[in-house]
Amino acid sequence: MRTVVYPGSFDPCTNGHLDIIERSSRLFDKVVVAVLVNSAKHPLFSVEERIALLRIAVKDLPNVEIRSFSGLLIDFMKEIHADMIIKGIRAVSDFEYEFQMALTNKELLPDIETLFLHTSKEFMFLSSSIVKEIARYGGKLEGLVPASIIPAIRAKFKTDNN
């Protein structure tokens, strides 16, 4: 059984993330979406909230599991016996950073491979930061994030801004 890991902050999950998750779920036996716990960042959603939102978004994908991790990705990979990392790429600027990370991970754990999946063209502009900015000002989120998580995003901004 081939297990792959798609790591990220997912703050919140966008349709671009979901595109990569769905496509990966067709290619591999098991996809572990790994939500990064990073104390240096100040996410809008807690780790528990991000996991819950992702579970809602992928509820129809039986071979997708949502987990969190902290520390080195390769340590998490060893823990769950995964052998490949999936990284979504939107633009050349994404590739430069992700390629450097892939080479570093390969140096630390030679058996690990990284597969780069380009995002579908309709999501190339999309990031969690853009979604949060639009939501902060009450803009239209339809088409940017899974419809099933829009209420949670709207609620978060109501409680955070009032």
Secondary structure, 3 states (H helix, E strand, C coil): CCEEEEEECCCCCCHHHHHHHHHHHHHCCEEEEEEECCCCCCCCCCHHHHHHHHHHHCCCCCCEEEEEECCCHHHHHHHHCCCEEEEEECCHHHHHHHHHHHHHHHHHCCCCEEEEEECCHHHCCCCHHHHHHHHHCCCCCECCECHHHHHHHHHHHHHHHC
